[in-house]
Amino acid sequence: MVKRQRRIVGKPDTPPTSMDQWVTGGGIDPEIPHQLAESAELKPQPLEEKAKAFPHRVSFDMESPQYKRLKRAGFEQERAMNEILRDAVEDWLKVHDY
């Protein structure tokens, strides 16, 4: 019978002083080679370029049958459920002169 030995993994010598330093340093497993950090300098992009197409999120509750019908409609029309809901809200706003 082979005697089992536990493997003890030591802590890193010096932890990063801040999360920003960890992120700019690559922030990945040191055993996995990363070419991105070595080949190109990472530069933060201005906030203007990162603007989301839809910057606001709204959530609401719906019954399961209605959700299933919406999901099926999105699948059959090859449209996202959010797109269908945005169109429905826009139609409602137009009808009510908003």
C-alpha positions in Angstrom: 0.0 0.0 0.0 1.2 3.5 -0.9 1.5 6.0 1.8 -0.5 9.2 1.0 1.2 12.5 1.7 -0.6 15.8 1.9 0.7 18.6 -0.3 0.9 21.9 1.5 0.7 25.0 -0.7 2.4 28.1 0.7 1.0 31.6 0.5 2.4 34.0 -2.0 5.4 36.0 -0.8 3.9 39.4 -1.1 0.3 40.0 -1.9 -0.6 43.0 -4.1 -1.2 46.2 -2.2 -4.4 47.0 -4.0 -6.8 45.5 -6.4 -5.8 48.1 -9.0 -2.2 46.9 -8.9 -3.4 43.3 -9.2 -5.6 44.1 -12.2 -2.9 46.1 -14.0 -0.4 43.4 -13.3 -2.4 40.9 -15.3 -4.7 39.6 -12.5 -4.5 36.0 -13.7 -3.1 32.7 -12.5 0.7 32.9 -12.6 1.0 29.4 -13.9 -1.0 30.2 -17.1 1.2 32.1 -19.6 -0.5 35.3 -20.7 0.6 36.9 -23.9 -1.7 39.9 -23.9 0.1 41.7 -21.1 3.5 40.9 -22.6 2.6 41.8 -26.2 0.6 45.0 -25.8 0.3 47.6 -23.0 -3.1 47.7 -21.6 -4.6 51.2 -21.7 -7.9 52.2 -20.2 -10.5 53.5 -22.7 -12.4 56.7 -22.1 -15.8 56.3 -20.7 -17.4 57.7 -23.8 -16.3 54.7 -25.9 -17.7 52.2 -23.3 -21.2 53.7 -23.3 -23.9 51.0 -23.3 -26.6 50.9 -26.0 -29.2 50.6 -23.2 -27.7 52.1 -20.0 -30.8 51.6 -17.8 -32.3 48.4 -16.5 -35.9 47.8 -15.5 -37.2 44.6 -14.0 -40.7 43.4 -13.3 -42.5 40.3 -12.3 -44.7 38.2 -14.6 -46.6 35.0 -14.4 -45.0 31.8 -15.7 -47.5 31.4 -18.6 -46.9 34.9 -19.8 -43.2 34.5 -19.6 -43.3 31.3 -21.5 -45.4 32.9 -24.3 -42.9 35.8 -24.5 -40.0 33.4 -24.7 -41.7 31.4 -27.4 -42.5 34.5 -29.4 -38.9 35.7 -29.2 -37.7 32.3 -30.3 -40.1 32.1 -33.2 -39.4 35.6 -34.4 -35.7 35.3 -33.8 -35.8 38.4 -31.5 -34.5 38.9 -28.0 -37.2 39.1 -25.3 -35.8 42.5 -24.3 -36.3 43.8 -27.8 -39.9 42.7 -27.8 -40.5 44.4 -24.4 -38.8 47.6 -25.5 -41.1 47.7 -28.6 -44.2 47.1 -26.4 -43.2 49.9 -24.0 -42.6 52.3 -26.8 -46.0 51.5 -28.3 -47.7 52.1 -24.9 -45.9 55.4 -24.5 -47.0 56.6 -28.0 -50.6 55.6 -27.4 -50.6 57.6 -24.1 -48.8 60.6 -25.7 -45.5 60.3 -23.8 
